[in-house]
C-alpha cells in the first residue's frame, strides 16, 4: 500500500474516488470537490490549498481523505479563532494548519473514505495526515463533521462537540400529518406562515438539476450574492461552480424558487441523496412575509415527505428551527495539536465545552415542538 498526496483532485480518477463514497454523500463526490478547485472556490488566494491524501494498492484506490492547508479559519463552522489568538499572544504561529473538511459546508459525513469502512485503512489515513502535519511544520490538523470517530486514539486526537438542528421524517403521509404531530400552538404558527405566502400571491416551484435553465442559474446566483452582501460576507462559490453541479450531479441538485407575478423573486439551493436533503444557500431580491421559512423549511420538508427522504439538514445552528420541527443533534470534530502545552490547555477547554453542549441539547430538547403522548 502506498500513500500519496495530491494538490489537484483531478489527478485522481473520478470513478475510483466515488466508489469509496459509500453513502453517496453529494459533498464528497469527486464532481463537487473537484468542481470547487476547477471553478475558483478553493485554491489560488482563497486560503484553502488542496493537499488530499490517497491510499493505493497497486493501481487501485482503497482510501482517501480530503485535506486542505489553511491560512485562516473562514468557511469551517467549527470556530477556533480563540485558539489562534491564544497562539498569537504567546508568539506562536497557529497558521498554517491542516483541515479535513468540505469547504464552506458544515455537513456531517464520511471523511475517511474507504471500502467497507475498514478501520485499518482509516488508521493509515489518519497517520498520514498527522505525519504530513509534523513533517511540514503545521500547528495542527482538524477533521470537521466526521460521521465515524470510533477508530480515533483519544490520547493523540481531541474530540470537540457542537450542535445543529435537523428534521426527521417519521413516515409522514403528507405535510398535514407532520403538522398533526406537533403541539397546537406550533401547528397554528406554521399554518399561519404558510397561509401568508399564498395570500401574497407567491407560488413555489421545485426544479431538479437537469431542469435548471441558464437564466434560472443566473437569477439564483444574484440571490446568493445578495445574501452575502447583506451580511457583509464573502461569497465563496462561483456561478460556474453552481452550473457545474447542475450539469454533473443533476439528480443531487434541487432549486426551490418563489414566483410572484410571473417572475422569480427568491430561491433556495439544496443537495440530496436517497436519505438526506441538505439546505445550503438562499437569497431574495424582494421581501415577502415568511418567505424564508417557506422556501428553506416548509417547502423542503414537504419535498422530503413526497420523496421519501428521511433526514433534512437545513444548515448550521438556529434555535428558531426548533418551533418548526427541527430537533438538536450533536456534531463532532477532531483536533490534533502539535504544541504539547496547547494540547493540554485545549483538552481541558473541550472537556468543559462538551459538558456545556450536552446540557444545552438536553435543555432545548425538553422544549420539543411535538405533541406529548397525553395531548
C-alpha positions as CSV (number, residue, x, y, z in Angstrom):
1,X,0.0,0.0,0.0
2,X,1.3,3.5,-0.9
3,X,0.3,6.9,0.5
4,X,0.2,9.7,-2.0
5,X,-0.5,13.4,-1.5
6,X,-2.0,15.5,-4.4
7,X,-2.7,19.2,-4.9
8,X,-5.4,18.6,-7.5
9,X,-8.2,16.2,-7.1
10,X,-8.4,15.9,-10.9
11,X,-5.3,13.8,-10.6
12,X,-7.4,11.0,-9.1
13,X,-9.8,9.0,-11.3
14,X,-13.4,10.1,-10.6
15,X,-14.8,6.6,-10.7
16,X,-12.3,5.3,-8.2
17,X,-12.9,8.2,-5.8
18,X,-16.7,8.0,-6.0
19,X,-16.6,4.2,-5.4
20,X,-15.3,4.9,-1.9
21,X,-18.2,7.4,-1.2
22,X,-20.3,4.6,0.1
23,X,-23.1,6.9,1.4
24,X,-23.4,8.7,-1.8
25,X,-22.9,12.0,0.1
26,X,-23.1,14.7,-2.6
27,X,-20.4,16.8,-0.9
28,X,-17.9,14.0,-1.1
29,X,-18.5,13.3,-4.7
30,X,-15.5,13.9,-7.0
31,X,-17.6,16.3,-9.0
32,X,-18.3,18.5,-6.0
33,X,-14.8,18.7,-4.6
34,X,-13.0,18.8,-8.0
35,X,-15.5,21.4,-9.1
36,X,-14.5,23.7,-6.3
37,X,-10.9,23.5,-7.5
38,X,-11.8,24.0,-11.2
39,X,-14.1,26.9,-10.7
40,X,-12.2,29.1,-8.2
41,X,-13.9,28.3,-4.9
42,X,-10.7,26.9,-3.4
43,X,-7.0,27.2,-4.3
44,X,-5.5,30.4,-5.5
45,X,-5.7,33.1,-2.8
46,X,-8.7,31.5,-1.1
47,X,-6.7,30.2,1.8
48,X,-7.8,26.7,1.0
49,X,-5.0,24.8,-0.7
50,X,-5.7,21.1,-1.5
51,X,-3.4,18.5,-0.1
52,X,-5.6,15.4,-0.5
53,X,-4.4,12.1,0.8
54,X,-4.9,8.9,-1.1
55,X,-4.0,5.3,-0.3
56,X,-3.3,2.9,-3.2
57,X,-2.9,-0.8,-3.6
58,X,-1.1,-1.2,-6.9
59,X,-3.4,0.8,-9.2
60,X,-6.5,0.6,-7.1
61,X,-7.6,3.5,-4.8
62,X,-8.5,1.9,-1.4
63,X,-8.6,5.0,0.8
64,X,-8.8,8.8,0.6
65,X,-9.0,11.8,2.9
66,X,-9.9,15.3,1.8
67,X,-7.2,17.7,3.1
68,X,-6.5,21.4,2.9
69,X,-3.7,23.6,4.0
70,X,-5.4,26.7,5.7
71,X,-4.1,30.2,6.3
72,X,-7.2,31.2,8.2
73,X,-10.3,29.7,9.8
74,X,-13.0,31.1,7.5
75,X,-15.5,28.7,6.0
76,X,-15.2,25.9,8.6
77,X,-18.1,26.4,11.0
78,X,-16.1,24.9,13.9
79,X,-14.7,28.1,15.4
80,X,-11.1,28.1,16.7
81,X,-10.4,31.9,16.4
82,X,-9.8,32.0,20.2
83,X,-7.2,29.2,19.8
84,X,-5.4,31.3,17.1
85,X,-5.5,34.4,19.3
86,X,-4.0,32.4,22.2
87,X,-1.2,31.2,20.0
88,X,-0.5,34.8,18.8
89,X,-0.5,36.0,22.4
90,X,2.3,33.5,23.1
91,X,4.2,34.5,20.0
92,X,3.5,31.2,18.3
93,X,2.1,30.7,14.8
94,X,-1.2,28.9,14.6
95,X,-1.4,29.2,10.8
96,X,-0.9,27.4,8.6
97,X,-2.9,24.4,9.8
98,X,-4.4,21.4,8.1
99,X,-8.1,20.7,7.8
100,X,-10.0,17.7,6.6
101,X,-13.4,19.1,5.7
102,X,-15.8,20.0,3.0
103,X,-15.0,23.7,2.4
104,X,-17.8,26.1,3.4
105,X,-20.1,23.1,4.2
106,X,-21.0,22.2,7.8
107,X,-22.4,18.8,6.9
108,X,-21.7,15.6,8.8
109,X,-20.5,12.7,6.6
110,X,-17.6,10.4,5.8
111,X,-14.2,12.0,5.9
112,X,-12.0,8.8,5.9
113,X,-13.1,7.2,2.6
114,X,-12.5,3.5,2.3
115,X,-14.1,0.3,1.2
116,X,-16.4,-1.3,3.8
117,X,-15.4,1.4,6.4
118,X,-12.2,-0.6,7.0
119,X,-10.8,0.7,10.3
120,X,-7.2,-0.3,9.3
121,X,-7.4,2.0,6.2
122,X,-8.8,4.8,8.3
123,X,-5.9,4.4,10.7
124,X,-3.4,4.6,7.8
125,X,-5.1,7.8,6.5
126,X,-5.2,9.4,10.0
127,X,-1.5,8.6,10.4
128,X,-0.7,10.1,7.0
129,X,-2.5,13.3,7.9
130,X,-0.6,13.7,11.2
131,X,2.7,12.7,9.6
132,X,2.2,15.3,6.9
133,X,1.4,17.9,9.6
134,X,4.5,17.0,11.6
135,X,6.9,16.9,8.7
136,X,5.8,20.2,7.2
137,X,5.6,22.4,10.2
138,X,1.8,22.7,10.6
139,X,0.5,23.7,14.0
140,X,-2.5,21.2,13.9
141,X,-4.8,19.0,12.0
142,X,-8.6,19.3,12.2
143,X,-11.3,16.9,10.9
144,X,-14.6,18.7,10.8
145,X,-18.0,17.0,10.9
146,X,-16.9,13.3,10.6
147,X,-19.6,10.7,11.0
148,X,-17.4,7.9,12.5
149,X,-14.7,8.5,15.1
150,X,-14.5,5.1,16.7
151,X,-11.0,4.3,15.4
152,X,-9.6,7.6,16.8
153,X,-6.9,7.3,19.6
154,X,-8.2,9.8,22.1
155,X,-4.7,10.1,23.6
156,X,-3.5,11.8,20.4
157,X,-6.6,13.4,18.9
158,X,-9.0,15.6,20.8
159,X,-12.8,15.5,20.3
160,X,-15.0,18.5,20.1
161,X,-18.8,18.7,20.2
162,X,-21.2,21.1,18.6
163,X,-24.8,21.0,17.7
164,X,-27.2,21.6,14.8
165,X,-31.0,21.4,14.3
166,X,-32.2,18.6,12.0
167,X,-35.6,17.4,10.8
168,X,-36.6,13.8,10.7
169,X,-39.3,12.2,8.5
170,X,-41.3,9.9,10.8
171,X,-43.0,8.3,7.8
172,X,-45.5,11.2,7.4
173,X,-48.1,10.6,4.7
174,X,-48.2,14.3,3.9
175,X,-47.4,17.8,5.4
176,X,-50.7,17.8,7.3
177,X,-49.6,14.5,9.0
178,X,-46.4,16.2,10.1
179,X,-48.3,19.2,11.4
180,X,-50.6,16.8,13.3
181,X,-47.6,15.5,15.3
182,X,-46.9,19.0,16.6
183,X,-48.3,20.9,19.6
184,X,-51.4,23.1,18.8
185,X,-49.5,26.4,19.1
186,X,-46.7,25.3,16.8
187,X,-49.1,23.8,14.3
188,X,-51.1,27.1,14.1
189,X,-48.0,29.2,13.7
190,X,-46.8,27.1,10.7
191,X,-50.2,27.1,9.1
192,X,-50.3,30.9,9.5
193,X,-46.9,31.4,8.0
194,X,-47.7,29.2,5.0
195,X,-51.1,30.9,4.5
196,X,-49.3,34.3,4.3
197,X,-47.4,33.0,1.3
198,X,-50.5,32.2,-0.7
199,X,-52.2,35.4,0.4
200,X,-49.4,37.4,-1.0
201,X,-49.7,35.7,-4.4
202,X,-46.4,33.9,-4.2
203,X,-46.1,30.4,-5.6
204,X,-43.4,27.8,-5.2
205,X,-41.6,25.7,-7.8
206,X,-39.3,22.7,-7.4
207,X,-36.6,22.3,-10.1
208,X,-34.0,19.5,-10.2
209,X,-30.5,20.0,-11.6
210,X,-31.1,18.9,-15.2
211,X,-34.2,21.2,-15.5
212,X,-32.5,24.4,-14.3
213,X,-32.0,26.8,-17.2
214,X,-29.1,29.2,-17.8
215,X,-31.4,32.1,-16.9
216,X,-32.5,30.5,-13.7
217,X,-28.9,29.9,-12.6
218,X,-28.1,33.5,-13.3
219,X,-31.1,34.7,-11.3
220,X,-30.4,32.3,-8.4
221,X,-26.8,33.5,-8.3
222,X,-28.0,37.0,-7.8
223,X,-30.0,35.8,-4.8
224,X,-26.9,34.0,-3.5
225,X,-24.8,37.2,-3.8
226,X,-27.4,39.4,-2.2
227,X,-27.4,37.2,1.0
228,X,-23.7,37.6,1.4
229,X,-23.8,41.3,0.6
230,X,-26.5,41.8,3.3
231,X,-24.2,40.0,5.9
232,X,-21.0,41.8,4.7
233,X,-19.6,38.3,4.0
234,X,-17.6,36.8,1.1
235,X,-19.4,34.5,-1.4
236,X,-17.2,31.5,-1.8
237,X,-19.0,29.7,-4.7
238,X,-18.9,30.9,-8.3
239,X,-21.7,30.8,-10.8
240,X,-19.7,28.4,-12.9
241,X,-19.5,26.1,-9.9
242,X,-23.2,26.0,-9.4
243,X,-23.8,25.3,-13.1
244,X,-21.2,22.6,-13.0
245,X,-23.1,20.9,-10.2
246,X,-26.4,21.1,-12.1
247,X,-24.7,19.5,-15.1
248,X,-22.6,16.8,-13.5
249,X,-24.8,16.0,-10.5
250,X,-28.3,16.7,-11.7
251,X,-30.1,14.1,-9.6
252,X,-28.5,15.6,-6.4
253,X,-29.2,19.2,-7.0
254,X,-32.5,21.0,-6.2
255,X,-33.7,24.6,-6.5
256,X,-36.9,25.7,-4.8
257,X,-37.9,29.0,-6.4
258,X,-40.6,31.5,-5.4
259,X,-42.5,33.3,-8.1
260,X,-44.6,36.5,-8.0
261,X,-46.5,38.0,-10.9
262,X,-44.7,35.6,-13.3
263,X,-41.2,36.4,-12.1
264,X,-38.8,34.6,-9.9
265,X,-38.2,36.6,-6.7
266,X,-36.3,34.2,-4.3
267,X,-34.6,30.9,-4.3
268,X,-33.1,28.2,-2.1
269,X,-30.4,25.7,-3.2
270,X,-30.3,22.2,-1.9
271,X,-28.4,19.0,-2.4
272,X,-29.7,15.5,-1.7
273,X,-29.2,11.7,-1.9
274,X,-31.7,9.0,-1.2
275,X,-31.8,9.5,2.5
276,X,-30.8,13.2,3.2
277,X,-31.8,16.6,2.0
278,X,-29.3,19.4,2.7
279,X,-30.3,23.1,2.6
280,X,-27.3,25.2,1.7
281,X,-28.0,28.7,0.3
282,X,-30.9,31.1,0.0
283,X,-31.5,34.6,-1.2
284,X,-34.1,37.0,-2.4
285,X,-34.4,40.2,-4.3
286,X,-37.9,41.1,-2.9
287,X,-39.2,40.9,0.6
288,X,-42.3,38.8,1.4
289,X,-43.5,37.9,4.9
290,X,-42.5,34.3,5.9
291,X,-40.9,33.6,2.5
292,X,-37.6,32.4,4.1
293,X,-39.4,29.9,6.3
294,X,-41.4,28.7,3.3
295,X,-38.5,28.1,0.9
296,X,-35.9,27.0,3.4
297,X,-38.0,24.9,5.7
298,X,-41.7,24.1,4.9
299,X,-41.4,23.5,1.1
300,X,-38.2,21.5,1.8
301,X,-40.0,19.4,4.4
302,X,-42.9,18.8,2.0
303,X,-40.3,17.7,-0.6
304,X,-38.8,15.2,1.8
305,X,-42.2,13.7,2.6
306,X,-43.2,13.4,-1.0
307,X,-39.9,11.8,-2.0
308,X,-39.4,9.5,1.0
309,X,-36.3,11.4,2.3
310,X,-35.6,10.5,5.9
311,X,-33.5,13.5,7.1
312,X,-33.3,17.2,6.4
313,X,-30.3,19.2,7.4
314,X,-31.2,22.9,6.9
315,X,-27.8,24.3,7.9
316,X,-25.8,25.3,10.9
317,X,-27.3,26.2,14.3
318,X,-30.5,28.2,14.5
319,X,-32.8,27.9,17.6
320,X,-35.7,29.4,15.5
321,X,-35.8,26.0,13.7
322,X,-37.0,24.2,16.9
323,X,-40.5,25.6,16.7
324,X,-40.7,24.5,13.1
325,X,-40.0,20.8,13.8
326,X,-36.2,20.6,13.9
327,X,-34.5,19.0,16.9
328,X,-31.0,19.4,18.2
329,X,-28.4,16.9,17.3
330,X,-24.7,16.6,18.3
331,X,-22.0,17.3,15.8
332,X,-18.3,16.4,16.2
333,X,-14.8,17.4,15.1
334,X,-11.4,16.0,15.7
335,X,-8.2,18.0,16.5
336,X,-4.5,17.0,16.6
337,X,-2.4,19.7,18.3
338,X,1.4,19.7,17.8
339,X,2.3,22.0,20.7
340,X,2.2,20.0,24.0
341,X,1.2,22.9,26.2
342,X,-1.6,24.0,24.0
343,X,-2.7,20.4,23.6
344,X,-3.4,20.1,27.3
345,X,-5.0,23.5,27.5
346,X,-7.3,22.8,24.6
347,X,-8.1,19.4,26.0
348,X,-9.3,21.0,29.3
349,X,-11.3,23.5,27.4
350,X,-13.0,20.9,25.3
351,X,-13.9,18.8,28.3
352,X,-15.8,21.8,29.8
353,X,-17.3,22.6,26.4
354,X,-18.6,19.1,25.9
355,X,-20.4,19.3,29.2
356,X,-22.0,22.6,28.1
357,X,-23.1,21.2,24.8
358,X,-24.7,18.1,26.4
359,X,-26.6,20.4,28.9
360,X,-27.7,22.7,26.1
361,X,-29.0,19.9,23.9
362,X,-30.9,18.4,26.8
363,X,-32.5,21.7,27.8
364,X,-33.5,22.5,24.2
365,X,-34.9,19.0,23.6
366,X,-37.1,19.5,26.7
367,X,-38.9,22.2,24.7
368,X,-39.8,19.9,21.8
369,X,-42.5,21.3,19.5
370,X,-44.1,17.8,19.1
371,X,-47.1,16.7,21.0
372,X,-46.7,14.7,24.2
373,X,-48.3,11.3,24.5
374,X,-51.2,12.7,26.6
375,X,-52.1,15.6,24.3
